[in-house]
Amino acid sequence: MNLEPFLKILNRAMGLAPDSLARSGIELALKARMRETGQSENGYLKLLRTCDGELSELIEEIVVPETWFFRDSKPFELLFETAAGCRADEFRVLSAPCSTGEEPYSIAMTLMGAGLSQFRVDGVDISERALHRARGGIYTENSFRAELPLYAERWFRKCKEGRMLAEQIRGTVNFHSGNIIEGCLPHGRYDVIFCRNLLIYLDDNSRKCLAALLNEKLKDNGLLFVGHAEILPVFNDWFTPVRKQGTFALRKGKRKVAALLKLPVCPQQESARSDTAVPKMHSTVHRPFKAVSPVKPVVLPRRGVPVVKEEQPRQPPVISVKEIKELADRGKRAEALNMCAELLKQDGPDPELFHLCGLLHESGGNISMAEEYYGKALYLEPDHMESLVHLALLLENRGEARKAEIMRNRARRAEKRNEAG
């Protein structure tokens, strides 16, 4: 059997590296689906190329869920410590891929054991069969290969098929069907992400894209849990390994200039559902460009001319940057821009808010306005690193290599000054 054309299809669909799975296993899966559909090798290849439903069935045959409750205890111990010290209004955790649900349910039990009442756990997987089992909440003894923590034992009861998980825990986990490699993740950002034993199966470009996506979805100072062989160089630009044996965790730190200047070129990320959209605020934009609009100077009053201001009580803010970012995460760019304008009227010029306006305009393709707002941010804060980097990338896209390099050099100098300070 010639596996190469099938491997190419699987690589495009799942980002699989050609040698990440045993070829014998892929061949067995292909033969099983060929028998089921009554197709020859060539006929089945044509079917795969034209029928997304059959591609999903093949993926179901290939993806073998191998998981159990509290698999590797150390990550859950660190999660418990982190959650116990949390003061946020809502603690959010993502499990992707979540397979048949043992991991996200273990996360939920850990959060409850740590005393949290306001939390959200999302599980995402490409396999509909696995998600169906996860939602059922019934597990055989194969899912209990690790000793359960004391706080978790009370959530199970014996049933005919094995053990059933309590509805109180099942109700805390939201399951979503989607291809993680294509960016099919719920909107918003997370305090903790579990993405274990996926990267080892991906090709290099898919690893880089997934690392960039996980960075985007994780809050600053958040924790990323990976597999024991997955603390890879693709994470070096954003994350620092946590020095706790057996946790295989990375903590998101401040993004380095080097990382900003080499964002991976990833395929268009499309959401499987309207509420799982990933914000399209990438720096690399391939659209026609207009000339940079000059930044308007700030007009100050002439010396000696008194400025009389009527004293008025300061009104409490009615709009926050957090709200604007949440709107942007949901893809509501126009509303986010309107709120930016209101906040600028309310609080006056601010470099971070100008930078956010630039990102919103850039994501909508209005490059001239994006450059103007990045320029305004730099007028107020000449060392605003991300504005420098975004301008460098836009100039490079327009073919102005010399100006782009000047911006890069400014960004590198700003980074050194920030580190020294």
HUKA-V932034 format. One record per residue. N is the residue number from 0. RES is the residue in one letter. NEAR is the number of other ideal C-beta (glycine too) atoms within 10 Angstrom. Layout:
n->{N | N}
res->{RES | RES}
near->{NEAR | NEAR}
//
This chain:
n->{0 | 1 | 2 | 3 | 4 | 5 | 6 | 7 | 8 | 9 | 10 | 11 | 12 | 13 | 14 | 15 | 16 | 17 | 18 | 19 | 20 | 21 | 22 | 23 | 24 | 25 | 26 | 27 | 28 | 29 | 30 | 31 | 32 | 33 | 34 | 35 | 36 | 37 | 38 | 39 | 40 | 41 | 42 | 43 | 44 | 45 | 46 | 47 | 48 | 49 | 50 | 51 | 52 | 53 | 54 | 55 | 56 | 57 | 58 | 59 | 60 | 61 | 62 | 63 | 64 | 65 | 66 | 67 | 68 | 69 | 70 | 71 | 72 | 73 | 74 | 75 | 76 | 77 | 78 | 79 | 80 | 81 | 82 | 83 | 84 | 85 | 86 | 87 | 88 | 89 | 90 | 91 | 92 | 93 | 94 | 95 | 96 | 97 | 98 | 99 | 100 | 101 | 102 | 103 | 104 | 105 | 106 | 107 | 108 | 109 | 110 | 111 | 112 | 113 | 114 | 115 | 116 | 117 | 118 | 119 | 120 | 121 | 122 | 123 | 124 | 125 | 126 | 127 | 128 | 129 | 130 | 131 | 132 | 133 | 134 | 135 | 136 | 137 | 138 | 139 | 140 | 141 | 142 | 143 | 144 | 145 | 146 | 147 | 148 | 149 | 150 | 151 | 152 | 153 | 154 | 155 | 156 | 157 | 158 | 159 | 160 | 161 | 162 | 163 | 164 | 165 | 166 | 167 | 168 | 169 | 170 | 171 | 172 | 173 | 174 | 175 | 176 | 177 | 178 | 179 | 180 | 181 | 182 | 183 | 184 | 185 | 186 | 187 | 188 | 189 | 190 | 191 | 192 | 193 | 194 | 195 | 196 | 197 | 198 | 199 | 200 | 201 | 202 | 203 | 204 | 205 | 206 | 207 | 208 | 209 | 210 | 211 | 212 | 213 | 214 | 215 | 216 | 217 | 218 | 219 | 220 | 221 | 222 | 223 | 224 | 225 | 226 | 227 | 228 | 229 | 230 | 231 | 232 | 233 | 234 | 235 | 236 | 237 | 238 | 239 | 240 | 241 | 242 | 243 | 244 | 245 | 246 | 247 | 248 | 249 | 250 | 251 | 252 | 253 | 254 | 255 | 256 | 257 | 258 | 259 | 260 | 261 | 262 | 263 | 264 | 265 | 266 | 267 | 268 | 269 | 270 | 271 | 272 | 273 | 274 | 275 | 276 | 277 | 278 | 279 | 280 | 281 | 282 | 283 | 284 | 285 | 286 | 287 | 288 | 289 | 290 | 291 | 292 | 293 | 294 | 295 | 296 | 297 | 298 | 299 | 300 | 301 | 302 | 303 | 304 | 305 | 306 | 307 | 308 | 309 | 310 | 311 | 312 | 313 | 314 | 315 | 316 | 317 | 318 | 319 | 320 | 321 | 322 | 323 | 324 | 325 | 326 | 327 | 328 | 329 | 330 | 331 | 332 | 333 | 334 | 335 | 336 | 337 | 338 | 339 | 340 | 341 | 342 | 343 | 344 | 345 | 346 | 347 | 348 | 349 | 350 | 351 | 352 | 353 | 354 | 355 | 356 | 357 | 358 | 359 | 360 | 361 | 362 | 363 | 364 | 365 | 366 | 367 | 368 | 369 | 370 | 371 | 372 | 373 | 374 | 375 | 376 | 377 | 378 | 379 | 380 | 381 | 382 | 383 | 384 | 385 | 386 | 387 | 388 | 389 | 390 | 391 | 392 | 393 | 394 | 395 | 396 | 397 | 398 | 399 | 400 | 401 | 402 | 403 | 404 | 405 | 406 | 407 | 408 | 409 | 410 | 411 | 412 | 413 | 414 | 415 | 416 | 417 | 418 | 419 | 420}
res->{M | N | L | E | P | F | L | K | I | L | N | R | A | M | G | L | A | P | D | S | L | A | R | S | G | I | E | L | A | L | K | A | R | M | R | E | T | G | Q | S | E | N | G | Y | L | K | L | L | R | T | C | D | G | E | L | S | E | L | I | E | E | I | V | V | P | E | T | W | F | F | R | D | S | K | P | F | E | L | L | F | E | T | A | A | G | C | R | A | D | E | F | R | V | L | S | A | P | C | S | T | G | E | E | P | Y | S | I | A | M | T | L | M | G | A | G | L | S | Q | F | R | V | D | G | V | D | I | S | E | R | A | L | H | R | A | R | G | G | I | Y | T | E | N | S | F | R | A | E | L | P | L | Y | A | E | R | W | F | R | K | C | K | E | G | R | M | L | A | E | Q | I | R | G | T | V | N | F | H | S | G | N | I | I | E | G | C | L | P | H | G | R | Y | D | V | I | F | C | R | N | L | L | I | Y | L | D | D | N | S | R | K | C | L | A | A | L | L | N | E | K | L | K | D | N | G | L | L | F | V | G | H | A | E | I | L | P | V | F | N | D | W | F | T | P | V | R | K | Q | G | T | F | A | L | R | K | G | K | R | K | V | A | A | L | L | K | L | P | V | C | P | Q | Q | E | S | A | R | S | D | T | A | V | P | K | M | H | S | T | V | H | R | P | F | K | A | V | S | P | V | K | P | V | V | L | P | R | R | G | V | P | V | V | K | E | E | Q | P | R | Q | P | P | V | I | S | V | K | E | I | K | E | L | A | D | R | G | K | R | A | E | A | L | N | M | C | A | E | L | L | K | Q | D | G | P | D | P | E | L | F | H | L | C | G | L | L | H | E | S | G | G | N | I | S | M | A | E | E | Y | Y | G | K | A | L | Y | L | E | P | D | H | M | E | S | L | V | H | L | A | L | L | L | E | N | R | G | E | A | R | K | A | E | I | M | R | N | R | A | R | R | A | E | K | R | N | E | A | G}
near->{11 | 9 | 13 | 8 | 13 | 19 | 17 | 11 | 15 | 23 | 17 | 12 | 18 | 24 | 24 | 21 | 18 | 14 | 10 | 15 | 18 | 9 | 12 | 8 | 12 | 20 | 13 | 13 | 21 | 21 | 14 | 13 | 20 | 18 | 10 | 12 | 15 | 8 | 16 | 9 | 13 | 10 | 12 | 21 | 17 | 11 | 17 | 22 | 11 | 9 | 12 | 9 | 7 | 17 | 19 | 16 | 18 | 23 | 18 | 16 | 17 | 17 | 19 | 12 | 17 | 10 | 19 | 18 | 23 | 22 | 17 | 16 | 15 | 14 | 26 | 24 | 16 | 20 | 25 | 18 | 11 | 19 | 22 | 13 | 8 | 17 | 5 | 12 | 6 | 12 | 21 | 20 | 26 | 28 | 29 | 28 | 22 | 28 | 24 | 24 | 29 | 25 | 27 | 27 | 28 | 27 | 28 | 27 | 27 | 26 | 25 | 18 | 18 | 18 | 11 | 16 | 8 | 11 | 20 | 18 | 27 | 22 | 28 | 24 | 25 | 22 | 21 | 13 | 15 | 23 | 21 | 13 | 18 | 26 | 13 | 14 | 19 | 13 | 23 | 9 | 9 | 11 | 21 | 16 | 12 | 15 | 11 | 16 | 17 | 8 | 14 | 21 | 10 | 10 | 20 | 19 | 9 | 8 | 12 | 6 | 10 | 14 | 17 | 17 | 25 | 14 | 10 | 10 | 19 | 18 | 10 | 17 | 23 | 12 | 19 | 20 | 17 | 21 | 20 | 23 | 22 | 21 | 25 | 21 | 26 | 23 | 18 | 19 | 16 | 24 | 21 | 25 | 27 | 25 | 23 | 23 | 16 | 19 | 23 | 15 | 16 | 23 | 16 | 12 | 15 | 22 | 23 | 20 | 23 | 22 | 26 | 19 | 22 | 26 | 20 | 16 | 24 | 23 | 15 | 10 | 10 | 21 | 23 | 27 | 25 | 26 | 15 | 12 | 10 | 20 | 18 | 16 | 9 | 21 | 20 | 15 | 20 | 21 | 23 | 13 | 14 | 17 | 8 | 13 | 7 | 12 | 21 | 21 | 23 | 26 | 16 | 19 | 12 | 13 | 16 | 14 | 21 | 12 | 16 | 20 | 18 | 9 | 16 | 17 | 10 | 18 | 13 | 7 | 18 | 13 | 18 | 17 | 12 | 9 | 12 | 19 | 20 | 20 | 22 | 15 | 17 | 18 | 18 | 13 | 17 | 8 | 11 | 7 | 16 | 12 | 9 | 19 | 12 | 8 | 16 | 10 | 7 | 9 | 6 | 7 | 8 | 7 | 5 | 5 | 6 | 5 | 7 | 4 | 5 | 4 | 4 | 6 | 5 | 5 | 7 | 5 | 10 | 10 | 17 | 11 | 16 | 8 | 14 | 23 | 17 | 15 | 20 | 23 | 19 | 16 | 17 | 15 | 19 | 10 | 14 | 23 | 20 | 14 | 21 | 23 | 12 | 13 | 21 | 16 | 9 | 11 | 12 | 8 | 12 | 17 | 19 | 14 | 21 | 24 | 23 | 23 | 24 | 26 | 23 | 24 | 21 | 25 | 19 | 17 | 12 | 18 | 21 | 12 | 18 | 24 | 25 | 19 | 25 | 30 | 18 | 24 | 26 | 20 | 17 | 16 | 16 | 12 | 16 | 23 | 22 | 20 | 29 | 26 | 25 | 26 | 27 | 25 | 21 | 24 | 21 | 17 | 16 | 17 | 9 | 16 | 10 | 7 | 16 | 19 | 13 | 15 | 23 | 20 | 12 | 19 | 24 | 16 | 14 | 20 | 19 | 11 | 11 | 12 | 9 | 6 | 6}
//
